[in-house]
Amino acid sequence: MSSGTIFFIVVAGIVILAGIYLVIAYNSLVALRNQIENAWSQIEVQLKRRHDLIPNLVETAKGYMGHERQTFEAVTQARAKAAGAKTIPAISQAETMLSEALSRFMAIVENYPELKANQNFLAVHEELASTENRIAFARQAYNDSVLFLNNKVQMFPSNIVAGMFNFTQGEFFELEVPGDRAVPKVNFG
């Protein structure tokens, strides 16, 4: 074999390997993007479930907490904003406000032992607590997927493929739950 033939084979091999890498990198970016879309849809399902449960919780409490009208309105308004939010940052902010309103609502419920013993209220409250756990799990799965995509979009050499095909970083879904950032106080005295 002549040196020209060997050179051609080496160049062809490099081009073939680069092509294979390009296909693999592109397909993994598409898979991550689809995984993020799926994870986001799971969050939306749980948020809708949460939004659907809140009116039942409020309605059950109204009979016992008739003079807490401002609290009911705050929860209702926060729910409406959360249900109407469209972008991930807007949803994050609206859901944080809803969590805060629900936290205040539940703190007030503590003053009504008859309400806390009501079976309908307990059932709806349990469903809401279960839904909150599902939201947290779905949010974690979504944010993990976003992290993987963002790493691929930012790291060499997959960032070249991401740039070629206009893959962009995903947005994390951050939800501030009241008390999440508070440091627990321990007192042994």
C-alpha positions in Angstrom: 0.0 0.0 0.0 1.2 3.4 -0.8 1.4 6.2 1.7 -1.5 8.0 -0.1 -3.7 5.0 0.4 -2.8 4.7 4.1 -3.4 8.5 4.6 -6.8 8.1 2.9 -7.8 5.2 5.1 -6.7 7.1 8.3 -8.6 10.2 7.2 -11.7 8.1 6.3 -11.5 6.3 9.7 -11.3 9.6 11.5 -14.3 11.0 9.6 -16.3 7.8 10.3 -15.5 8.0 14.0 -16.4 11.7 14.1 -19.7 10.9 12.3 -20.4 8.1 14.8 -19.7 10.4 17.7 -21.9 13.1 16.2 -24.8 10.7 15.9 -24.3 9.4 19.5 -24.0 12.9 21.0 -27.0 14.2 19.1 -29.2 11.2 20.1 -28.2 11.6 23.7 -29.1 15.3 23.6 -32.5 14.5 22.1 -33.0 11.8 24.7 -32.2 14.2 27.5 -34.5 16.9 26.0 -37.3 14.4 25.8 -36.6 13.2 29.3 -37.0 16.8 30.6 -40.2 17.2 28.7 -41.6 14.0 30.2 -40.4 15.0 33.7 -42.0 18.4 33.3 -45.3 16.8 32.3 -45.2 14.8 35.5 -44.8 18.0 37.5 -47.7 19.5 35.7 -49.9 16.5 36.5 -49.1 16.8 40.2 -49.5 20.6 40.2 -53.0 20.2 38.6 -53.9 17.6 41.2 -52.8 20.1 43.9 -54.8 22.9 42.3 -57.8 20.6 42.1 -57.6 19.6 45.8 -57.3 23.1 47.2 -60.9 24.2 46.6 -62.1 21.1 48.4 -59.8 21.8 51.4 -61.0 25.4 51.6 -64.6 24.5 51.2 -64.5 22.0 53.9 -62.8 24.5 56.2 -65.2 27.3 55.5 -67.9 25.8 57.7 -65.6 25.8 60.7 -63.6 28.9 60.0 -66.2 31.4 58.8 -64.4 34.5 60.0 -61.1 33.6 58.3 -62.2 35.1 55.0 -58.9 36.8 54.3 -57.1 33.5 54.6 -59.5 31.8 52.1 -59.1 34.6 49.6 -55.3 34.5 49.9 -55.3 30.7 49.2 -57.8 31.1 46.3 -55.9 34.0 44.7 -52.5 32.1 45.0 -54.1 29.0 43.5 -55.5 31.1 40.6 -52.0 32.7 39.9 -50.4 29.3 40.1 -52.9 27.7 37.7 -52.4 30.6 35.2 -48.6 30.7 35.2 -47.0 29.6 31.9 -43.2 29.8 32.2 -41.0 27.8 34.5 -39.8 30.9 36.5 -43.4 32.2 36.7 -44.7 28.7 37.8 -41.9 28.5 40.4 -42.8 31.9 41.8 -46.6 31.3 41.8 -46.2 27.8 43.4 -44.0 29.2 46.1 -46.7 31.8 46.9 -49.3 29.1 46.9 -47.2 27.0 49.3 -46.8 30.0 51.6 -50.6 30.7 51.5 -51.3 27.0 52.3 -48.8 27.1 55.1 -50.5 30.1 56.7 -53.9 28.4 56.1 -52.7 25.2 57.8 -51.3 27.2 60.7 -54.7 28.8 61.3 -56.4 25.3 61.0 -54.4 24.4 64.2 -56.8 26.7 66.1 -59.8 24.6 65.1 -59.8 21.2 66.7 -63.2 20.3 65.4 -62.0 21.0 61.8 -58.8 18.9 62.4 -61.1 16.0 63.4 -63.4 16.3 60.4 -63.1 13.2 58.2 -63.6 15.1 55.0 -61.0 17.6 55.9 -58.6 14.9 57.0 -59.1 13.0 53.8 -58.5 16.1 51.6 -55.5 17.1 53.7 -54.0 13.7 53.4 -54.4 13.8 49.6 -52.8 17.2 49.5 -49.9 16.0 51.6 -49.4 13.0 49.4 -49.5 15.3 46.3 -46.9 17.6 47.9 -44.6 14.6 48.2 -45.3 13.6 44.6 -44.5 17.2 43.5 -41.2 17.1 45.4 -40.3 13.7 43.8 -41.3 14.9 40.3 -39.4 18.2 40.8 -36.2 16.2 41.8 -36.5 14.0 38.7 -37.0 17.0 36.5 -34.1 18.9 38.0 -31.8 15.9 37.7 -32.7 15.6 34.0 -32.0 19.4 33.5 -28.7 18.9 35.2 -27.7 16.1 32.8 -28.7 18.2 29.8 -27.0 21.3 31.0 -23.8 19.3 31.6 -24.0 17.9 28.0 -24.6 21.4 26.6 -21.7 22.9 28.5 -19.1 20.2 28.5 -16.6 19.5 25.7 -17.0 17.9 23.1 -20.7 17.5 23.4 -21.1 21.3 23.6 -20.0 21.5 20.0 -22.8 19.2 18.9 -25.3 21.0 21.1 -24.3 24.3 19.5 -24.5 22.9 16.0 -28.1 21.8 16.6 -29.2 24.6 18.8 -29.7 22.7 22.0 -30.0 25.1 25.0 -29.7 24.6 28.7 -32.8 23.7 30.6 -34.3 25.8 33.5 -34.4 24.3 36.9 -37.8 24.2 38.7 -37.2 25.7 42.1 -39.9 25.8 44.6 -39.4 27.6 47.9 -41.3 25.7 50.6 -41.8 27.6 53.8 -39.3 26.4 56.3 -37.0 24.8 53.8 -34.2 27.2 54.3 -34.7 27.6 58.1 -32.0 26.0 60.2 -33.6 23.8 62.9 -32.8 24.9 66.5 -31.7 22.3 69.0 -32.1 23.0 72.6 -31.0 20.5 75.2 -31.5 22.8 78.1 
